[in-house]
């Protein structure tokens, strides 16, 4: 049975966090997370109607905004994630200098942002096992439910031959929640 997580725990970023860390958060915790973790790079995956200012501390050219809705199939009036979104995300992740953490967020910190974190891990760790990366995502976030379309597009772009899609299907939906908690993942994984 799925459990609905509704009460937010106070989120504290570890003070001795490695600079080679990918953080994931909901929109409501972006400014706090940027300040607490001394984030240098930010990825925003949110619909075009939600204006998200670049928080203080994020330098010019270090905030990637990808305008899309959290859908996996085209719908009238909504922006479905596309290959261009995925290509921009991968280029940004590979260009991140890993001198300070990277923060990825969407509205709730559950679907688009967790997909982007998984995609970034796969791009940064080209020889790592997709299932191991997906399991690390699940261990870090019981609510993660990566957007399937983003993952499938990245699977093609990164030539993973369906393994990324299979890996996120294997970890399943996760616990139901209105909003995810801030969580972290090491950027580098052993192959």
Buried (B, 14 or more C-beta within 10 A) or exposed (E): EEEEBEEBEEBEBEEEBEBBBBBBBBBBBBBBBBEBBBBBBBBBBBBEEEEBEBBEBBEEEBBBBBEBBBBBEEEEEEBBBBEEBBEBBBEBBEEBEBEBBBBBBBBBBBBBBBBBBBBBBBBBBEEBBBBBBBBBBBEBBBBBBBBBBBBBBBBBBBEBEEBBBBBBBEBEEBBEBEBBBBBBBBBBBEE
